[in-house]
Amino acid sequence: MPDAISLTTGGLFSEDGVARVTQGLISGGGAVTGFHPRTRIRNHIVSVLRTAAMMDPSRIHSERVEPFVARENKWKLPSINVTTHIDESEIDSESPRVYKRVVTAEIDIIDGGVDAETRCDEIARLVEMMLLPDRFLGGHADDLVLGDTPSAFSGDGIAKFGALRLPLFVTYRDEFSQAVGDGLKSVHVNWDLGPEPDGQIEAEDELELEGS
């Protein structure tokens, strides 16, 4: 029976294969849902919004599509679509190697008809009230910052259609530490002595580690 990772990746990777490559840093046996921090962040936002939309959680989507697709696919309006996009990174610590990453989560509030802009504004306010007070996103982030909020609508009256976008800049840290095995028995050490190194080895030694 295929394992969780191979099912999720369409057979591209397996839990055992990933564990071998990463030398056990990523082990099998656990649920793969939310494997990448981006996925966990996106899923957490969707979960919060679906919980609040108890009467019709099917209006909360997480699909990498532009807002106009909501009309083509006949989504119930108003609806919300949550996606993650650019994920910037920089080295935060060398040892262990830790990356500080900032992923942009975009929340599109989509609606049409008379007063669509007003409804989008009101829904946006509710979304902000639900998400912004918890800047750690349930433990999945180090910080959460709301960016500029663009919106675009076209048409008039019942033909009006458009969306308002809430960009959230989510900071998290990602550690990639190499596991050190227990097979190290000794270390060979060379000394290049003198006031200025000249590339000549003047002394060397073999250090036996305790327990070897």
C-alpha positions in Angstrom: 0.0 0.0 0.0 1.5 3.4 -0.9 2.6 5.6 2.0 1.3 9.0 2.8 4.0 11.0 1.1 3.9 9.0 -2.2 0.1 9.4 -2.3 0.5 13.2 -1.8 3.2 13.6 -4.3 1.7 11.4 -7.0 4.3 8.7 -6.5 7.3 11.1 -6.9 8.7 10.5 -3.4 8.2 7.9 -0.7 8.5 8.3 3.1 11.3 5.7 3.2 13.2 7.4 0.4 12.8 10.9 1.9 14.0 9.5 5.3 17.1 8.0 3.6 18.1 11.1 1.8 17.7 13.3 4.9 19.3 10.7 7.1 16.3 10.5 9.4 15.8 14.2 9.8 12.4 13.7 8.1 10.9 10.4 9.3 7.9 8.5 8.0 5.0 7.3 10.0 3.3 10.7 10.5 0.6 12.5 8.6 2.0 14.4 5.6 -0.7 17.0 5.7 1.0 20.3 6.4 4.4 18.9 5.6 5.8 22.3 4.4 5.4 25.3 6.7 3.7 27.2 3.8 1.0 24.4 3.7 0.5 24.5 7.5 0.2 28.3 7.4 -2.3 28.2 4.5 -4.3 25.4 6.1 -4.5 27.2 9.4 -5.9 30.3 7.8 -8.5 28.2 5.8 -9.4 26.3 9.0 -10.0 29.5 10.9 -12.2 31.0 8.2 -14.2 27.8 7.6 -14.8 27.5 11.3 -16.3 31.0 11.3 -18.3 30.2 8.1 -20.2 27.5 9.9 -23.4 28.0 7.8 -21.5 27.4 4.5 -17.8 26.5 4.8 -17.8 25.6 1.1 -17.5 29.3 0.3 -13.9 29.2 1.7 -11.5 28.0 -1.1 -7.8 27.4 -1.4 -7.1 27.3 -5.1 -4.3 29.0 -7.1 -6.7 30.8 -9.4 -7.5 34.4 -10.2 -10.7 35.8 -8.7 -12.6 35.9 -12.1 -12.5 32.0 -12.0 -15.1 32.2 -9.2 -17.6 33.4 -11.8 -16.6 30.8 -14.4 -16.8 28.0 -11.8 -20.0 29.4 -10.4 -18.7 29.7 -6.8 -21.3 30.8 -4.3 -20.8 34.5 -3.7 -19.5 36.1 -1.6 -16.6 33.7 -1.3 -13.0 33.7 0.0 -9.9 32.2 -1.6 -6.7 31.7 0.3 -3.4 31.2 -1.5 0.3 31.5 -0.7 2.8 33.1 -3.1 6.3 34.4 -2.9 8.3 33.0 0.0 11.4 35.2 0.7 14.3 33.8 2.7 17.5 34.8 4.4 20.0 33.1 6.7 19.1 33.9 10.3 21.7 31.6 12.0 24.7 29.7 10.7 25.0 26.9 13.3 22.5 25.4 13.3 21.5 26.7 9.8 18.2 28.5 10.3 16.4 30.5 7.6 14.1 33.4 8.3 11.4 33.2 5.8 8.5 35.5 4.9 5.7 34.0 2.8 2.9 36.1 1.4 -0.6 34.7 2.1 -3.3 36.3 0.0 -6.9 36.3 0.9 -9.2 37.2 -1.9 -12.7 38.2 -1.0 -14.9 37.9 -4.1 -18.4 39.1 -4.6 -20.8 40.4 -7.3 -24.0 42.3 -7.6 -25.3 45.5 -5.9 -23.2 46.7 -3.0 -20.5 44.1 -3.7 -17.7 46.5 -2.6 -19.4 47.2 0.7 -19.9 43.6 1.4 -16.2 42.9 0.6 -15.2 45.6 3.0 -17.3 44.2 5.8 -16.1 40.7 5.2 -12.5 41.9 5.1 -13.0 43.6 8.5 -14.2 40.4 10.0 -11.3 38.4 8.5 -8.9 41.0 10.0 -10.5 40.7 13.4 -10.2 36.9 13.3 -6.6 36.6 12.1 -4.6 39.7 13.1 -4.8 39.4 16.9 -3.0 36.0 16.7 0.2 37.1 15.0 1.7 33.6 15.7 -1.1 31.9 13.7 -1.7 29.2 16.2 2.1 28.5 16.6 2.8 28.3 12.9 4.5 31.7 12.6 6.8 34.2 14.3 4.9 37.2 13.1 2.0 38.4 10.9 1.7 41.7 9.2 -1.1 43.0 7.0 0.0 44.7 3.8 -1.7 47.2 1.5 -5.2 46.1 0.4 -6.0 46.4 -3.3 -9.4 45.9 -4.8 -10.8 45.8 -8.3 -14.5 45.8 -9.5 -16.1 46.1 -12.9 -19.7 46.5 -14.1 -22.7 48.2 -12.4 -25.6 47.1 -10.4 -26.4 43.4 -10.5 -23.6 43.0 -13.1 -20.9 44.3 -10.8 -18.1 41.8 -10.0 -14.7 42.0 -8.4 -12.5 41.2 -5.4 -10.7 42.7 -2.5 -7.3 41.2 -1.6 -5.8 41.1 1.9 -2.1 40.3 1.7 -0.6 38.9 4.9 3.2 38.8 5.3 3.9 35.7 7.5 7.3 35.3 9.1 8.5 31.9 10.2 11.8 30.1 10.7 13.0 27.0 9.0 15.9 24.9 10.4 17.9 22.5 8.3 20.4 20.8 10.7 22.5 17.8 9.6 22.2 14.9 12.0 25.7 13.8 13.2 26.1 10.0 13.3 27.9 8.0 16.0 30.5 6.5 13.7 33.2 9.2 14.4 36.1 7.4 16.2 39.1 9.7 15.8 40.2 13.0 14.4 43.5 13.7 12.5 44.9 17.2 13.3 47.7 19.1 11.6 49.5 22.2 12.9 51.2 24.9 10.8 53.3 26.5 13.4 55.2 29.8 13.3 54.2 33.5 13.4 53.0 33.3 9.8 51.4 30.2 8.2 53.7 28.9 5.4 51.8 25.8 4.3 54.4 23.4 6.0 53.0 21.0 8.6 55.3 21.1 11.7 53.2 18.8 13.9 50.3 16.4 13.6 48.4 14.0 15.9 45.6 11.5 15.9 43.0 12.3 18.6 40.9 9.3 19.8 37.4 10.2 20.9 36.1 8.9 24.2 34.0 5.8 23.9 35.6 4.8 20.6 
